[in-house]
Structure formats: structure tokens, C-alpha cells
Amino acid sequence: MPEWAQWTAQAFPVYWLGLGMRSALLPESAVTVEIGESWRHLETVGVLTGWAIAGLVLAPVVLRRMARRESGSAVAERREKALRRVG
């Protein structure tokens, strides 16, 4: 993979989740194909913690903004429609 693509992939949490899963499930000899020939456990924990904190901070803001854009009657109508589908 080109180096620019590796750097781009490392910006997202899916890369780090995959790295953590590989380090847990693959034998120790598989570390030779990883970037820097290391599982980078501390970096994995740090990046995933950073994404979790960012999500916890941003989610209420985004959800509040979304809720302000909808009227109560539209929400109630969607709820009733969903209940009819389930029941």
C-alpha cells in the first residue's frame, strides 16, 4: 500500500480496531507485516480513546441540533408509524 494511503487509513478508528484484533488473534510472528513491525498497543488505546471522547463530546451537540430542526408532531407521527409496523 502506498505510504500516503497508510497515513490516511491511520486517521480513522477502523484501522486501529483492526490492528487490535490482529494483535489479539494472530500469532506473534505475524507482527513482521505490520507498520514498524509492532502491534503498537499504547497508540491503539490512545487513538481509540481519543475517538471515543470526541464522539461523546460531539454526539449531544449534533443530536440537539437535529432535534431542534424537527417539530414534535413529526416525531410523534414517525413513532406511531414505527409502532404500527412492529405491532
Secondary structure, 3 states (H helix, E strand, C coil): CCHHHHHHHCCCHHHHHHHHHHHHHCCHHHHHHCHHHCCCHHHHHHHHHHHHHHHHHHHHHHHHHHHHCCCHHHHHHHHHHHHHHHC
